[in-house]
Amino acid sequence: MPVPVAEVLIKGGAHVVQKKGELITPMGVRTLVTDEQLEILQQNEVFKIHTENGFLTVDNQKRNPDNVAKNMNAKDPSRPKTGKDLKDEFPTTKITVGKPSEE
């Protein structure tokens, strides 16, 4: 059984509501790690699999996380559905994406 050698928190949160009461779901979330933490992560089998499958990316430049995420795999089966997902799944149903009406 593997023995933990370090602990690194990957914050994640892409496609997840960020603030209570709002539907802000960023495509990407950036987690800053040290060079030492990155070296440890790159030896982790799960991290390797997520990187190979396009769910994680490593970038040492300052970039907008949403722009970086555009080139990543967005079809994580555990993510919440977007307005586009719902429209694709229910093409004959009127779906309004945005703030709820005051009615």
LINQUI-V58453 format. One line per field, one symbol per residue. ss: DSSP state (A for helix, B for strand, O for the rest). phi: phi as a letter, one per 30 degrees, with the letter a starting at -180 (. if undefined). Layout:
BEGIN
ss=???
phi=???
END
This chain:
BEGIN
ss=OOOOOOOOOOOOOOOOOOOOOOOOOOOOOOOOOOAAAAAAAOOOAAAAAAAAOOOOOOOOOOOOAAAAAOOOOOOOOOOOOOAAAAAAAOOOOOOOOOOOOOO
phi=.dcecabbccdhjdibecbdibcdbddbbcbdbdddddddddcdddeddddddidbbcbccdbdeddddeccdccddddddcededdddbdccdbcckddddd
END
